Amino acid sequence: MPLFKITVKTAKNSNGVRLEKGMSVDVVSNSFNNPVTTNGGQVVVDAFQRIYGIDIKKAGALSTVYLDVQRIG
C-alpha cells in the first residue's frame, strides 16, 4: 500500500477553517491513485481532522489546487 504526503500549498481561510501553507499529513492508501481524488478524499479529510482538528472539506480545500500530493512510499 503506497504512502502519500499531502501538503497545503497556500494559506486559506474559509468557513471558519484556517489552513496554513506547509501543513502536511501522511496517508496510506489502498489505491495507487491520488488519495485526494479517490473515494472523495476521505482518507485525507480524516488525516487532517485527526492531526490538526480541522475539516479540510468544509474549508473547500480538498482539491489539488490547494494540496500538493507526493508519493513517498
Contacts in CASP RR format, 6 or more apart in sequence:
PFRMAT RR
TARGET T0000
AUTHOR 0000-0000-0000
METHOD contacts of the structure
MODEL  1
MPLFKITVKTAKNSNGVRLEKGMSVDVVSNSFNNPVTTNGGQVVVDAFQR
IYGIDIKKAGALSTVYLDVQRIG
1 28 0 8 1.000
1 29 0 8 1.000
1 30 0 8 1.000
2 28 0 8 1.000
2 29 0 8 1.000
2 31 0 8 1.000
2 32 0 8 1.000
2 71 0 8 1.000
2 73 0 8 1.000
3 26 0 8 1.000
3 27 0 8 1.000
3 28 0 8 1.000
3 29 0 8 1.000
3 71 0 8 1.000
3 72 0 8 1.000
3 73 0 8 1.000
4 26 0 8 1.000
4 27 0 8 1.000
4 28 0 8 1.000
4 29 0 8 1.000
4 34 0 8 1.000
4 35 0 8 1.000
4 69 0 8 1.000
4 70 0 8 1.000
4 71 0 8 1.000
4 72 0 8 1.000
5 24 0 8 1.000
5 25 0 8 1.000
5 26 0 8 1.000
5 69 0 8 1.000
5 70 0 8 1.000
5 72 0 8 1.000
6 24 0 8 1.000
6 25 0 8 1.000
6 26 0 8 1.000
6 27 0 8 1.000
6 35 0 8 1.000
6 36 0 8 1.000
6 44 0 8 1.000
6 47 0 8 1.000
6 67 0 8 1.000
6 68 0 8 1.000
6 69 0 8 1.000
7 22 0 8 1.000
7 23 0 8 1.000
7 24 0 8 1.000
7 67 0 8 1.000
7 68 0 8 1.000
7 70 0 8 1.000
8 19 0 8 1.000
8 20 0 8 1.000
8 21 0 8 1.000
8 22 0 8 1.000
8 23 0 8 1.000
8 24 0 8 1.000
8 61 0 8 1.000
8 66 0 8 1.000
8 67 0 8 1.000
8 68 0 8 1.000
9 21 0 8 1.000
9 22 0 8 1.000
9 65 0 8 1.000
9 66 0 8 1.000
9 67 0 8 1.000
9 68 0 8 1.000
10 21 0 8 1.000
10 66 0 8 1.000
11 18 0 8 1.000
11 19 0 8 1.000
11 20 0 8 1.000
11 21 0 8 1.000
12 18 0 8 1.000
12 19 0 8 1.000
12 59 0 8 1.000
12 60 0 8 1.000
12 61 0 8 1.000
12 66 0 8 1.000
13 19 0 8 1.000
14 59 0 8 1.000
14 60 0 8 1.000
14 61 0 8 1.000
15 58 0 8 1.000
15 59 0 8 1.000
15 60 0 8 1.000
16 58 0 8 1.000
16 59 0 8 1.000
17 54 0 8 1.000
17 55 0 8 1.000
17 56 0 8 1.000
17 58 0 8 1.000
17 59 0 8 1.000
17 61 0 8 1.000
18 54 0 8 1.000
19 54 0 8 1.000
19 56 0 8 1.000
19 59 0 8 1.000
19 61 0 8 1.000
19 66 0 8 1.000
23 48 0 8 1.000
23 52 0 8 1.000
25 44 0 8 1.000
25 47 0 8 1.000
25 48 0 8 1.000
25 51 0 8 1.000
25 52 0 8 1.000
26 47 0 8 1.000
26 72 0 8 1.000
27 35 0 8 1.000
27 43 0 8 1.000
27 44 0 8 1.000
27 47 0 8 1.000
28 43 0 8 1.000
29 35 0 8 1.000
29 38 0 8 1.000
29 43 0 8 1.000
31 38 0 8 1.000
34 64 0 8 1.000
34 69 0 8 1.000
35 41 0 8 1.000
35 43 0 8 1.000
35 44 0 8 1.000
35 69 0 8 1.000
36 44 0 8 1.000
36 62 0 8 1.000
36 63 0 8 1.000
36 64 0 8 1.000
36 67 0 8 1.000
36 69 0 8 1.000
37 64 0 8 1.000
40 62 0 8 1.000
41 62 0 8 1.000
44 56 0 8 1.000
44 62 0 8 1.000
44 67 0 8 1.000
45 55 0 8 1.000
45 56 0 8 1.000
45 57 0 8 1.000
45 62 0 8 1.000
48 54 0 8 1.000
48 55 0 8 1.000
48 56 0 8 1.000
49 55 0 8 1.000
49 56 0 8 1.000
56 62 0 8 1.000
60 66 0 8 1.000
61 67 0 8 1.000
END
